[in-house]
Amino acid sequence: MIAKSDVGLTQLTTLKERQELLATLMRLSAFLILITSIPDFYFLIWESIVVIILTLCSIGVCYYFNHRGYIAVSGNIFAFLISTILFVQSSQLGFDSLIFLFYIPLIIGIPFVVNYKSKYIYYLHIVHPIVFIAILFATDFSLLKIENYNPREIALVAEFNIIGVLLFCHYMLYIIIQYTRRSEKKFEVIAEDLNKQNIELKKINDELDRFVYSVSHDLRAPLASSLGLIELSKEEKKIEKLLYYNSLKGKSLRRLDDYVTSLIDFSRNYRVDLLKEEIDFRMLVQQCIELNKPYGDEAKNVNITVDVNQQGLFLGDSLRMRIVFNNLLSNALKYYDEEKEWSVLKIKIMADETHVVIKFIDNGIGIDAAFVNNVFDMFYRASERPKGSGLGLYITKEIVGKLNGTIALESVLGEGTSFTIDIPNQK
């Protein structure tokens, strides 16, 4: 993110850039003062030499405070100091010396060195040079009037001052061009970032609309089904029918419970920070299998085999790992192939001191190749079976990504599905 300065030619000038620019202007001013003062030293004009030395010392003090980080203070003092020195020198040597021409680059450079946030200070720096020039033209005011300055000496001073003014103006124009180009590039970067943010916000809004619609629909469906079965049960006298209705109500409520659990997992993945704790994968996978056994007849129809090879200590987020295992296990149990004589789910886990590789391999109904790339999208269902919430694989991918891992899917319609997850050890 671009840090904004409270000053500068544009609002995109950073404080560091302004500090460097101000330091450069101070050095350049000191250099030009020395150059344009050559005639004063050559002719030994002591009144002017004293002013020059005091000016250089004052610039040095401003340079020091600017280097220490007092940018606004040093910039304001520097601008006012240079303006005052020009006024004193012009009043000393008169208009023929052309010293007053330095007010041109000074006024151009004011936006670089003063505080934009305080408009009164800014206006002060704009107005007071004009007031000084008006005093010089309207009066004969002089703090240190230098007498007996012959025309040859004045002409030499004027020549040096013209050179100094041209150099200063040229540098200020160069700075304006450079900072304008730099500002344009920063504006382009900001515009690009805003466009990306707008696209992301639109995507989030679309997902939120889809989320609200899907949640309301999928929550109401099992509730409506259960309410309907309750009404039927009120009029039914046969025990067999009542038991059948209770079984259907149980399935509807389990669907509702699965959906609510998915929503909780979805929220928890974004709200809860990553944990780092020791994980026993054999115990974890067994707990997940036991947890999923009560949910429907599908668990009884699938033969689950577990092969865990864990070497050494593995640290990670057991809560999120449990959610991943539950989602993949539930997915395999829900979408087993009813037409096959023997349904199988193989769970293979290989963990060491660097990472863990988790494989869930089943011979279920599989996924059509045209839908494989979409199964990790929110609320996407690759099967017409009304058993899934459409959140399980989406949450799984989000969690794996948060754990800095990867997930891969291979599936053949009618043959089965294989998930492979690789997660680094958090040691």
ZALO-382249 format. One record per residue (C-alpha): residue number from 1; x, y, z. Coordinates in steps of 0.2 Angstrom, whole numbers, plus 5000, padded with zeros to 4 digits. Layout:
SITE / resi / east / north / up
SITE / NUM / X / Y / Z
...
END
This chain:
SITE / resi / east / north / up
SITE / 1 / 5000 / 5000 / 5000
SITE / 2 / 5007 / 5017 / 4995
SITE / 3 / 5010 / 5028 / 5010
SITE / 4 / 5004 / 5046 / 5008
SITE / 5 / 5014 / 5061 / 5013
SITE / 6 / 5005 / 5077 / 5020
SITE / 7 / 5015 / 5087 / 5008
SITE / 8 / 5023 / 5086 / 4991
SITE / 9 / 5019 / 5090 / 4973
SITE / 10 / 5005 / 5076 / 4973
SITE / 11 / 4996 / 5067 / 4987
SITE / 12 / 5006 / 5051 / 4981
SITE / 13 / 5023 / 5058 / 4986
SITE / 14 / 5029 / 5047 / 5001
SITE / 15 / 5037 / 5055 / 5016
SITE / 16 / 5053 / 5046 / 5012
SITE / 17 / 5053 / 5053 / 4995
SITE / 18 / 5049 / 5071 / 5001
SITE / 19 / 5063 / 5069 / 5014
SITE / 20 / 5076 / 5065 / 5000
SITE / 21 / 5070 / 5078 / 4989
SITE / 22 / 5071 / 5091 / 5003
SITE / 23 / 5088 / 5086 / 5007
SITE / 24 / 5093 / 5088 / 4988
SITE / 25 / 5085 / 5105 / 4987
SITE / 26 / 5095 / 5110 / 5003
SITE / 27 / 5111 / 5104 / 4995
SITE / 28 / 5108 / 5112 / 4979
SITE / 29 / 5103 / 5129 / 4987
SITE / 30 / 5120 / 5129 / 4997
SITE / 31 / 5129 / 5125 / 4981
SITE / 32 / 5121 / 5139 / 4971
SITE / 33 / 5124 / 5151 / 4986
SITE / 34 / 5142 / 5147 / 4985
SITE / 35 / 5143 / 5149 / 4967
SITE / 36 / 5133 / 5165 / 4966
SITE / 37 / 5144 / 5172 / 4980
SITE / 38 / 5160 / 5171 / 4971
SITE / 39 / 5160 / 5190 / 4967
SITE / 40 / 5156 / 5194 / 4985
SITE / 41 / 5171 / 5184 / 4991
SITE / 42 / 5182 / 5191 / 4976
SITE / 43 / 5178 / 5209 / 4980
SITE / 44 / 5178 / 5206 / 4999
SITE / 45 / 5161 / 5213 / 5002
SITE / 46 / 5161 / 5208 / 5021
SITE / 47 / 5143 / 5213 / 5024
SITE / 48 / 5137 / 5201 / 5011
SITE / 49 / 5149 / 5187 / 5016
SITE / 50 / 5143 / 5187 / 5034
SITE / 51 / 5125 / 5185 / 5028
SITE / 52 / 5131 / 5171 / 5016
SITE / 53 / 5140 / 5162 / 5030
SITE / 54 / 5125 / 5163 / 5042
SITE / 55 / 5113 / 5157 / 5028
SITE / 56 / 5124 / 5141 / 5025
SITE / 57 / 5125 / 5137 / 5043
SITE / 58 / 5106 / 5139 / 5044
SITE / 59 / 5103 / 5127 / 5029
SITE / 60 / 5115 / 5115 / 5038
SITE / 61 / 5104 / 5115 / 5053
SITE / 62 / 5088 / 5113 / 5043
SITE / 63 / 5097 / 5098 / 5034
SITE / 64 / 5101 / 5090 / 5050
SITE / 65 / 5083 / 5091 / 5057
SITE / 66 / 5077 / 5085 / 5040
SITE / 67 / 5088 / 5070 / 5042
SITE / 68 / 5082 / 5067 / 5059
SITE / 69 / 5064 / 5066 / 5053
SITE / 70 / 5057 / 5083 / 5057
SITE / 71 / 5053 / 5085 / 5038
SITE / 72 / 5038 / 5098 / 5040
SITE / 73 / 5047 / 5109 / 5052
SITE / 74 / 5064 / 5109 / 5042
SITE / 75 / 5054 / 5112 / 5026
SITE / 76 / 5045 / 5127 / 5032
SITE / 77 / 5060 / 5135 / 5040
SITE / 78 / 5070 / 5132 / 5025
SITE / 79 / 5058 / 5140 / 5013
SITE / 80 / 5055 / 5155 / 5024
SITE / 81 / 5074 / 5157 / 5027
SITE / 82 / 5079 / 5157 / 5009
SITE / 83 / 5065 / 5170 / 5005
SITE / 84 / 5071 / 5181 / 5019
SITE / 85 / 5089 / 5180 / 5013
SITE / 86 / 5084 / 5184 / 4995
SITE / 87 / 5076 / 5200 / 5002
SITE / 88 / 5091 / 5205 / 5013
SITE / 89 / 5103 / 5202 / 4998
SITE / 90 / 5092 / 5211 / 4986
SITE / 91 / 5090 / 5226 / 4997
SITE / 92 / 5109 / 5226 / 4999
SITE / 93 / 5114 / 5225 / 4981
SITE / 94 / 5099 / 5233 / 4972
SITE / 95 / 5089 / 5227 / 4957
SITE / 96 / 5103 / 5228 / 4945
SITE / 97 / 5111 / 5212 / 4954
SITE / 98 / 5095 / 5202 / 4949
SITE / 99 / 5095 / 5192 / 4965
SITE / 100 / 5076 / 5194 / 4966
SITE / 101 / 5075 / 5182 / 4951
SITE / 102 / 5078 / 5168 / 4963
SITE / 103 / 5060 / 5171 / 4970
SITE / 104 / 5054 / 5162 / 4954
SITE / 105 / 5062 / 5144 / 4957
SITE / 106 / 5058 / 5147 / 4976
SITE / 107 / 5039 / 5149 / 4972
SITE / 108 / 5040 / 5135 / 4961
SITE / 109 / 5048 / 5124 / 4974
SITE / 110 / 5036 / 5129 / 4988
SITE / 111 / 5024 / 5114 / 4985
SITE / 112 / 5039 / 5102 / 4988
SITE / 113 / 5044 / 5109 / 5005
SITE / 114 / 5028 / 5115 / 5014
SITE / 115 / 5013 / 5107 / 5023
SITE / 116 / 4998 / 5105 / 5012
SITE / 117 / 4987 / 5100 / 5026
SITE / 118 / 4989 / 5117 / 5034
SITE / 119 / 4982 / 5129 / 5020
SITE / 120 / 4987 / 5144 / 5030
SITE / 121 / 5005 / 5140 / 5031
SITE / 122 / 5005 / 5136 / 5013
SITE / 123 / 4997 / 5153 / 5008
SITE / 124 / 5009 / 5161 / 5020
SITE / 125 / 5024 / 5154 / 5010
SITE / 126 / 5015 / 5159 / 4993
SITE / 127 / 5011 / 5177 / 4999
SITE / 128 / 5026 / 5182 / 5009
SITE / 129 / 5039 / 5182 / 4994
SITE / 130 / 5026 / 5193 / 4985
SITE / 131 / 5026 / 5205 / 4999
SITE / 132 / 5045 / 5205 / 5000
SITE / 133 / 5046 / 5209 / 4981
SITE / 134 / 5033 / 5223 / 4983
SITE / 135 / 5043 / 5231 / 4997
SITE / 136 / 5059 / 5230 / 4987
SITE / 137 / 5051 / 5239 / 4972
SITE / 138 / 5041 / 5251 / 4982
SITE / 139 / 5054 / 5257 / 4994
SITE / 140 / 5072 / 5259 / 4997
SITE / 141 / 5072 / 5248 / 5012
SITE / 142 / 5088 / 5239 / 5017
SITE / 143 / 5094 / 5231 / 5032
SITE / 144 / 5113 / 5232 / 5027
SITE / 145 / 5115 / 5244 / 5013
SITE / 146 / 5131 / 5242 / 5004
SITE / 147 / 5139 / 5258 / 4997
SITE / 148 / 5151 / 5261 / 4983
SITE / 149 / 5147 / 5246 / 4973
SITE / 150 / 5153 / 5250 / 4955
SITE / 151 / 5144 / 5245 / 4939
SITE / 152 / 5157 / 5231 / 4934
SITE / 153 / 5155 / 5222 / 4951
SITE / 154 / 5136 / 5223 / 4950
SITE / 155 / 5136 / 5216 / 4932
SITE / 156 / 5147 / 5202 / 4937
SITE / 157 / 5135 / 5198 / 4952
SITE / 158 / 5120 / 5199 / 4940
SITE / 159 / 5129 / 5186 / 4928
SITE / 160 / 5132 / 5174 / 4942
SITE / 161 / 5114 / 5176 / 4948
SITE / 162 / 5106 / 5173 / 4931
SITE / 163 / 5116 / 5157 / 4929
SITE / 164 / 5111 / 5151 / 4946
SITE / 165 / 5092 / 5155 / 4943
SITE / 166 / 5093 / 5146 / 4926
SITE / 167 / 5101 / 5131 / 4935
SITE / 168 / 5088 / 5131 / 4949
SITE / 169 / 5073 / 5133 / 4937
SITE / 170 / 5080 / 5119 / 4926
SITE / 171 / 5081 / 5108 / 4941
SITE / 172 / 5064 / 5112 / 4947
SITE / 173 / 5056 / 5108 / 4930
SITE / 174 / 5066 / 5092 / 4930
SITE / 175 / 5059 / 5087 / 4947
SITE / 176 / 5041 / 5092 / 4942
SITE / 177 / 5042 / 5081 / 4926
SITE / 178 / 5050 / 5066 / 4936
SITE / 179 / 5037 / 5067 / 4950
SITE / 180 / 5023 / 5069 / 4938
SITE / 181 / 5029 / 5053 / 4929
SITE / 182 / 5031 / 5044 / 4945
SITE / 183 / 5014 / 5050 / 4951
SITE / 184 / 5006 / 5043 / 4935
SITE / 185 / 5014 / 5026 / 4937
SITE / 186 / 5007 / 5026 / 4955
SITE / 187 / 4990 / 5031 / 4949
SITE / 188 / 4991 / 5017 / 4937
SITE / 189 / 4996 / 5004 / 4951
SITE / 190 / 4982 / 5011 / 4962
SITE / 191 / 4969 / 5010 / 4948
SITE / 192 / 4974 / 4992 / 4944
SITE / 193 / 4973 / 4987 / 4962
SITE / 194 / 4956 / 4996 / 4963
SITE / 195 / 4950 / 4986 / 4948
SITE / 196 / 4956 / 4970 / 4956
SITE / 197 / 4947 / 4974 / 4972
SITE / 198 / 4931 / 4978 / 4962
SITE / 199 / 4932 / 4961 / 4953
SITE / 200 / 4935 / 4953 / 4970
SITE / 201 / 4921 / 4962 / 4978
SITE / 202 / 4909 / 4957 / 4964
SITE / 203 / 4914 / 4939 / 4966
SITE / 204 / 4911 / 4940 / 4984
SITE / 205 / 4894 / 4948 / 4982
SITE / 206 / 4890 / 4935 / 4969
SITE / 207 / 4895 / 4921 / 4981
SITE / 208 / 4886 / 4929 / 4995
SITE / 209 / 4870 / 4930 / 4985
SITE / 210 / 4872 / 4912 / 4980
SITE / 211 / 4877 / 4907 / 4998
SITE / 212 / 4861 / 4915 / 5005
SITE / 213 / 4850 / 4907 / 4992
SITE / 214 / 4857 / 4890 / 4994
SITE / 215 / 4858 / 4891 / 5013
SITE / 216 / 4840 / 4896 / 5014
SITE / 217 / 4834 / 4883 / 5002
SITE / 218 / 4844 / 4868 / 5009
SITE / 219 / 4840 / 4872 / 5027
SITE / 220 / 4821 / 4873 / 5023
SITE / 221 / 4821 / 4857 / 5013
SITE / 222 / 4824 / 4845 / 5027
SITE / 223 / 4814 / 4855 / 5039
SITE / 224 / 4799 / 4855 / 5027
SITE / 225 / 4801 / 4837 / 5024
SITE / 226 / 4802 / 4833 / 5043
SITE / 227 / 4786 / 4844 / 5046
SITE / 228 / 4777 / 4835 / 5033
SITE / 229 / 4781 / 4818 / 5040
SITE / 230 / 4776 / 4824 / 5057
SITE / 231 / 4759 / 4829 / 5050
SITE / 232 / 4757 / 4812 / 5042
SITE / 233 / 4762 / 4803 / 5058
SITE / 234 / 4748 / 4812 / 5067
SITE / 235 / 4735 / 4803 / 5056
SITE / 236 / 4744 / 4786 / 5055
SITE / 237 / 4739 / 4771 / 5066
SITE / 238 / 4750 / 4758 / 5059
SITE / 239 / 4766 / 4755 / 5068
SITE / 240 / 4775 / 4750 / 5052
SITE / 241 / 4771 / 4766 / 5044
SITE / 242 / 4775 / 4776 / 5060
SITE / 243 / 4792 / 4768 / 5060
SITE / 244 / 4795 / 4771 / 5042
SITE / 245 / 4790 / 4790 / 5044
SITE / 246 / 4802 / 4791 / 5059
SITE / 247 / 4816 / 4784 / 5049
SITE / 248 / 4813 / 4797 / 5035
SITE / 249 / 4812 / 4810 / 5048
SITE / 250 / 4829 / 4804 / 5055
SITE / 251 / 4837 / 4805 / 5038
SITE / 252 / 4830 / 4823 / 5035
SITE / 253 / 4837 / 4829 / 5052
SITE / 254 / 4854 / 4821 / 5048
SITE / 255 / 4854 / 4830 / 5032
SITE / 256 / 4850 / 4846 / 5042
SITE / 257 / 4864 / 4842 / 5055
SITE / 258 / 4877 / 4839 / 5041
SITE / 259 / 4872 / 4855 / 5033
SITE / 260 / 4874 / 4865 / 5049
SITE / 261 / 4890 / 4856 / 5053
SITE / 262 / 4897 / 4862 / 5036
SITE / 263 / 4892 / 4880 / 5039
SITE / 264 / 4901 / 4879 / 5056
SITE / 265 / 4916 / 4872 / 5048
SITE / 266 / 4916 / 4885 / 5035
SITE / 267 / 4915 / 4899 / 5048
SITE / 268 / 4928 / 4891 / 5059
SITE / 269 / 4941 / 4890 / 5046
SITE / 270 / 4940 / 4909 / 5043
SITE / 271 / 4938 / 4914 / 5061
SITE / 272 / 4950 / 4903 / 5071
SITE / 273 / 4969 / 4905 / 5070
SITE / 274 / 4980 / 4890 / 5065
SITE / 275 / 4984 / 4879 / 5079
SITE / 276 / 5000 / 4869 / 5081
SITE / 277 / 4998 / 4853 / 5091
SITE / 278 / 5004 / 4835 / 5090
SITE / 279 / 4993 / 4824 / 5078
SITE / 280 / 4991 / 4805 / 5079
SITE / 281 / 4984 / 4801 / 5062
SITE / 282 / 4978 / 4783 / 5067
SITE / 283 / 4968 / 4789 / 5081
SITE / 284 / 4961 / 4804 / 5071
SITE / 285 / 4955 / 4794 / 5057
SITE / 286 / 4947 / 4781 / 5068
SITE / 287 / 4938 / 4794 / 5077
SITE / 288 / 4931 / 4801 / 5061
SITE / 289 / 4925 / 4784 / 5055
SITE / 290 / 4916 / 4781 / 5072
SITE / 291 / 4908 / 4799 / 5070
SITE / 292 / 4902 / 4795 / 5053
SITE / 293 / 4895 / 4777 / 5056
SITE / 294 / 4878 / 4783 / 5063
SITE / 295 / 4874 / 4793 / 5048
SITE / 296 / 4863 / 4782 / 5037
SITE / 297 / 4865 / 4765 / 5029
SITE / 298 / 4878 / 4770 / 5017
SITE / 299 / 4891 / 4768 / 5031
SITE / 300 / 4887 / 4750 / 5033
SITE / 301 / 4888 / 4747 / 5014
SITE / 302 / 4906 / 4753 / 5012
SITE / 303 / 4921 / 4743 / 5018
SITE / 304 / 4933 / 4755 / 5025
SITE / 305 / 4952 / 4750 / 5026
SITE / 306 / 4965 / 4761 / 5035
SITE / 307 / 4983 / 4761 / 5032
SITE / 308 / 4993 / 4773 / 5043
SITE / 309 / 5012 / 4775 / 5042
SITE / 310 / 5017 / 4789 / 5053
SITE / 311 / 5036 / 4791 / 5057
SITE / 312 / 5041 / 4804 / 5070
SITE / 313 / 5032 / 4819 / 5077
SITE / 314 / 5019 / 4828 / 5067
SITE / 315 / 5013 / 4845 / 5072
SITE / 316 / 4998 / 4853 / 5064
SITE / 317 / 4980 / 4859 / 5067
SITE / 318 / 4970 / 4844 / 5072
SITE / 319 / 4954 / 4853 / 5072
SITE / 320 / 4955 / 4857 / 5053
SITE / 321 / 4963 / 4840 / 5049
SITE / 322 / 4948 / 4832 / 5057
SITE / 323 / 4936 / 4843 / 5046
SITE / 324 / 4946 / 4837 / 5031
SITE / 325 / 4945 / 4819 / 5036
SITE / 326 / 4926 / 4820 / 5040
SITE / 327 / 4922 / 4829 / 5023
SITE / 328 / 4931 / 4816 / 5013
SITE / 329 / 4925 / 4802 / 5023
SITE / 330 / 4907 / 4808 / 5022
SITE / 331 / 4909 / 4811 / 5003
SITE / 332 / 4914 / 4793 / 5000
SITE / 333 / 4900 / 4786 / 5011
SITE / 334 / 4887 / 4797 / 5002
SITE / 335 / 4892 / 4793 / 4985
SITE / 336 / 4895 / 4774 / 4985
SITE / 337 / 4889 / 4764 / 4970
SITE / 338 / 4873 / 4755 / 4974
SITE / 339 / 4875 / 4744 / 4959
SITE / 340 / 4892 / 4737 / 4964
SITE / 341 / 4892 / 4721 / 4974
SITE / 342 / 4906 / 4727 / 4985
SITE / 343 / 4910 / 4746 / 4990
SITE / 344 / 4927 / 4750 / 4996
SITE / 345 / 4935 / 4765 / 5003
SITE / 346 / 4954 / 4765 / 5006
SITE / 347 / 4962 / 4778 / 5017
SITE / 348 / 4981 / 4779 / 5016
SITE / 349 / 4991 / 4791 / 5027
SITE / 350 / 5010 / 4792 / 5026
SITE / 351 / 5018 / 4805 / 5038
SITE / 352 / 5035 / 4810 / 5042
SITE / 353 / 5045 / 4825 / 5049
SITE / 354 / 5042 / 4835 / 5033
SITE / 355 / 5025 / 4832 / 5027
SITE / 356 / 5009 / 4820 / 5027
SITE / 357 / 5002 / 4813 / 5011
SITE / 358 / 4983 / 4808 / 5014
SITE / 359 / 4974 / 4797 / 5001
SITE / 360 / 4956 / 4793 / 5000
SITE / 361 / 4952 / 4780 / 4986
SITE / 362 / 4935 / 4774 / 4983
SITE / 363 / 4926 / 4764 / 4970
SITE / 364 / 4910 / 4774 / 4971
SITE / 365 / 4900 / 4782 / 4957
SITE / 366 / 4914 / 4793 / 4952
SITE / 367 / 4913 / 4810 / 4943
SITE / 368 / 4911 / 4815 / 4925
SITE / 369 / 4927 / 4822 / 4918
SITE / 370 / 4917 / 4838 / 4912
SITE / 371 / 4913 / 4842 / 4931
SITE / 372 / 4930 / 4837 / 4939
SITE / 373 / 4936 / 4855 / 4939
SITE / 374 / 4920 / 4862 / 4947
SITE / 375 / 4918 / 4850 / 4962
SITE / 376 / 4928 / 4862 / 4974
SITE / 377 / 4917 / 4877 / 4970
SITE / 378 / 4905 / 4882 / 4983
SITE / 379 / 4888 / 4874 / 4983
SITE / 380 / 4893 / 4863 / 4968
SITE / 381 / 4885 / 4846 / 4967
SITE / 382 / 4892 / 4834 / 4953
SITE / 383 / 4879 / 4821 / 4957
SITE / 384 / 4860 / 4823 / 4957
SITE / 385 / 4859 / 4814 / 4974
SITE / 386 / 4851 / 4826 / 4986
SITE / 387 / 4863 / 4821 / 5000
SITE / 388 / 4877 / 4834 / 5000
SITE / 389 / 4877 / 4852 / 5005
SITE / 390 / 4889 / 4857 / 4991
SITE / 391 / 4901 / 4864 / 5004
SITE / 392 / 4911 / 4849 / 5010
SITE / 393 / 4924 / 4849 / 4996
SITE / 394 / 4924 / 4868 / 4995
SITE / 395 / 4928 / 4869 / 5014
SITE / 396 / 4941 / 4855 / 5012
SITE / 397 / 4951 / 4864 / 4998
SITE / 398 / 4950 / 4881 / 5008
SITE / 399 / 4957 / 4872 / 5024
SITE / 400 / 4971 / 4863 / 5014
SITE / 401 / 4976 / 4880 / 5007
SITE / 402 / 4976 / 4888 / 5024
SITE / 403 / 4988 / 4874 / 5030
SITE / 404 / 4999 / 4878 / 5015
SITE / 405 / 4995 / 4861 / 5007
SITE / 406 / 4989 / 4855 / 4991
SITE / 407 / 4974 / 4844 / 4986
SITE / 408 / 4972 / 4834 / 4969
SITE / 409 / 4957 / 4824 / 4963
SITE / 410 / 4957 / 4810 / 4950
SITE / 411 / 4940 / 4802 / 4946
SITE / 412 / 4932 / 4791 / 4932
SITE / 413 / 4913 / 4791 / 4930
SITE / 414 / 4907 / 4774 / 4936
SITE / 415 / 4924 / 4768 / 4943
SITE / 416 / 4928 / 4779 / 4958
SITE / 417 / 4937 / 4794 / 4965
SITE / 418 / 4954 / 4797 / 4972
SITE / 419 / 4959 / 4812 / 4983
SITE / 420 / 4977 / 4816 / 4987
SITE / 421 / 4982 / 4829 / 5000
SITE / 422 / 4999 / 4834 / 5004
SITE / 423 / 5002 / 4845 / 5020
SITE / 424 / 5018 / 4851 / 5027
SITE / 425 / 5023 / 4847 / 5045
SITE / 426 / 5022 / 4863 / 5056
SITE / 427 / 5037 / 4858 / 5066
END
